[in-house]
Amino acid sequence: MKGMPNMAQLMKQAQKFQAKMAKLQEELSARTVEASAGGGMVTVVANGGQEILSINIDREVVDPDDIEMLQDLVMAAVNDALNKARNMMNEEMGQLTKGMNLPGMPGIM
């Protein structure tokens, strides 16, 4: 069967890819993104592992009579930070898988 890679080659390629993925995930966990809402009144820092590392809330936005606004600002900043982290991860993953032909993994080429 000419043109078909043997199982040992496929396994070796999969192991290399797995090692690269693990290294990339480790590197992304060390990188951070920042997002804010309310003109910078709420700032959130997340890492490439999509973990929230910090939330900073400006004292001026804390109004006991309007908790809903603060909740909305925190939610908006967190969602934006997680979206940025996801985009960073997808961009890096795209670079990792660029040009690879992995059988059984559609869309990774």
Residue pairs with C-beta under 8 A, 6 or more apart in sequence:
5 13
5 103
10 103
13 102
14 102
17 100
17 102
20 96
21 96
24 92
24 93
24 96
25 48
25 49
27 48
27 92
28 47
28 48
28 49
28 88
28 89
28 92
29 47
29 48
29 49
29 51
30 47
30 48
31 47
31 48
31 88
32 45
32 46
32 47
32 48
32 53
33 45
33 46
33 47
33 48
33 81
33 84
33 85
33 88
34 43
34 44
34 45
34 46
34 81
34 84
35 43
35 44
35 46
35 77
35 78
35 80
35 81
35 83
35 84
36 42
36 43
36 44
36 77
36 80
37 72
37 73
37 74
37 76
37 77
37 80
38 58
38 61
38 73
38 76
38 77
40 58
41 57
41 58
41 60
41 61
41 73
42 55
42 56
42 57
42 58
42 61
42 70
42 73
42 74
42 76
42 77
43 55
43 56
43 77
44 52
44 54
44 55
44 56
44 74
44 77
44 78
44 80
44 81
45 52
45 53
45 54
45 55
45 81
46 52
46 53
46 78
46 81
46 82
46 84
46 85
47 53
47 85
48 85
48 88
48 89
48 92
49 85
50 82
50 85
50 86
50 89
52 78
52 81
52 82
55 74
55 77
55 78
57 70
57 74
61 69
61 70
61 73
62 70
63 69
63 70
97 108
97 109
99 109
100 108
100 109
101 109
102 108
